[in-house]
Amino acid sequence: MSRFDQQYEEWLHSNLAVERNPRRTELLQKGLGHGTVEFLRSVWFPAVGNFSHLLPEWEVRDFGNGYRYLDLAYMPDGAKGG
């Protein structure tokens, strides 16, 4: 197993272990989309080297007072980015 695959699996499982939102839990159990995983494998992991402060399937409110899910949210030290 590659270093990426090992850290990716640990990261995804650790997010599932602490999640209390049933909608987000369901999305995480289905796994991330192919494009998201390839972005992490080809761009994020080589550039950053870890998944610290990166949250998959992050829930945000939209303008119609509904919910949307960002594929990835980066939130280091209180800052937010999608």
Secondary structure, 3 states (H helix, E strand, C coil): CCHHHHHHHHHHHHHHHHCCCHHHHHHHHHCCCHHHHHHHHHHHHHHHCCCCCEEEEEEEECCCCCEEEEEEEECHHHCCEC
